[in-house]
Amino acid sequence: MTLRITSLKNSVDRWGPVSQSLHWLIMLLILGMAVVGLSLDSLPKSPKYFWVYDLHKSTGLAVLALVVIRLAWRLYAGTPAPVAGTPVWQARIAAITHWMLYALILAMPLSGWLYDSASGLRPLKWFGLFTVPKLAAPDPAVRDFARAAHEWLFWVLVALVALHVAAAFYHHIFQNDDTLRRMLPRRGSSGSR
């Protein structure tokens, strides 16, 4: 039996498997990068540890590509309607939060890429496969701006993700609605809760 692309799209009441997979993959990659990123300043800047820096940078660029794919898929596959009974103000806040998350997830790797470029460091090879072009010539002012932006964007992202997770659990635990469940794979053969 062939799988049709329409079965992968989002439905009116839930996120489809492509959107779910991209959501959770991006989340896991960002979580891993956060752990590594927070420890980078404590590592010596020596050849022995360059692979950790390169892994962080390569993963960031992978997240950048995945979020672009996710946005393109969202435009193609549409989005589910708000859960029945959701007040309009909550639906608007959710929509604004989602777009802010997308913007931050795009801005974080771009600021890191700019920081790497303006630092004048050795060329970055994406997972060792190919050299990533520089966004700027070496420039201390641009480097310092990009580093500060990268750090501030990270903390704003942490706060927004905490709000996003708290809202999902609030809906799941206290409202007992499908807000969280519709971003999870269906259980059982019936596909209902």
N, C-alpha and C positions, 0 to 999 in steps of 0.2 A: 504494500500500500504506500503510495507516495504522499509525502507531507506537503500540503499546499501552503503557500506563503500567507494566505488569509488566516490560517489557523495559528500563525505566529504573531499576528497583529494584536493590538490591544482591543478589548471589547468595550462596550459601553459601561460594563460594571467591574472590570478588572484589568490589570496590566498583563500583557501577554508574556510568553516565555523569553522573547528576545529582550524586552524592556526589563524583566526581572533579572535575567542573567547579567545584563550590563550594569544594572543598579548594584547588585551584590558584588560583582567583580570589581567595579570602581571603588566601592566601599572598602573591600578587603585590601586593595592596593594602596588606597589613601591611608588606611590604618597602619599598614606595614611601613609606608614611607614616613608617617608621623613618628613612629617609634625610632626608626633609623635617623630621621632628620633631627630629632631632639638629642641624639647622642653624638652627632657629627662634631660639635665643638669640642667634645672631650677626647676625640681621636687625634693622634699626632698626624700632621700633614706629611706623611712619608710614603714612599712607594709601596710599602707593605700594606697600607690601608687605602690606597687609591681605589681599589675595587669596590669598597663600601660607598665612597663618594659617587663613583660611576654607576653603581647599582641604583642609588637614590635618584640620580639625574635621569638615567635611562627609564626607570619606572615612572618618573614624573612625566616624561615625554610620552610614554605609553598611555598614561591616564589622559593626557591632553588629546591624543588620538581617539581614545575610547569615548571621551565625553563629546567630541565632535560627531562620532558615529551615533552616540545615544541621542543627541539633539536631532540629527538627520532622521533617525528612526522614529523619533517622537513626532516630527513633522509628517512623516509618511504614514505612521501607524495610528496617529491620533492619541487622545488621552481619554481615560474613563471619565464619566460624569462624576460629580461629587456624590458621595454616599448619600442615599435617601435620608432626608431629615437633617442634613448638615445645614446650619444657619449660613446665610449668604456671607456674613462677615468672616466666618471661619474658612469658607471656601476661598475667599479672596486672599486671606492671610496665607493659606496653604499655597495658592498659586504664586504669590509674591515670594514666599520662602523658597519654593522650587526654583524660580528663575534666579534668585540671589545665590542659591547653591550652585547652579550651573555657571553663573558668572564667576564665582569664587574658584570653582574647580577648573575653569579655564585660566583665570588670572594667576593662580598659584604656580603652575608649571611655566607659564610665560615669564613671570617675574624671576623664577629660578633660572630659566634659560638665559634671560637678559643678564642676570648676575654672573652666571658662568661666562658668558660672552665678554662682558665688560671687565672681568677680572684678568683677562689675558692669560688664562691657564692653558695647559696643553689641550689639544683638540679632544673633544668628547666623542667617543665611539659608542653609538647606541647598541647596548648589549654586545659590544665588540664586533658588530656587523658592518656598520658604515659610519663615516664621520658626519657629525651633525654640524650644519653651517652655523656660523656665529651671527647673532642678531645685531651686534655692535662691535666697534673697535674697542680695544682696551681703554678704559676711562675711569679713573677713581671716583669721580662724582656720580656717574651712572651706576657704577658697581655698588657704591654705598646706598644710593636710592633704591636700587633693585633688591639689595639684601634686606633693607628696612621694610620695603613693601612686602617681600616674601614672608618675613616674620609676622608683620601685622595681619596680612591676609590669612595666615595660618590660624592665628588666634580668633579672628572673626569667623573663620570657617568652623573652628571648634565650637564656638558659641552657637552658631546657627545649626550645626549638626546636633548639638545637645537639645536645642529647641525642637528640631525636627523629630528626634527620637522620643523626646518626652511627649510630644503631641501624638505620635503613633501609639505609644503605650497608654496614654490617657484614653484615646478612642477605644483601644483594645480592652482595657481593664475596666474603665468606668462607664464608657458609653456602650460597650459590648457590640460595636459595629464592625464592619468589614474593612475599615481603613487599612489596617496592617495586613490582614489576611489576603487582600487582593494583590499584594506585592510578594506573596509567597506562593510556591507551587500548590496546585490543587491536591488535596488528599483524597485517597480512595477513587473508585471508578466513577462515582456519580459526579464528582467535581463540586459538590455542595459542602457547606460547613457541617 
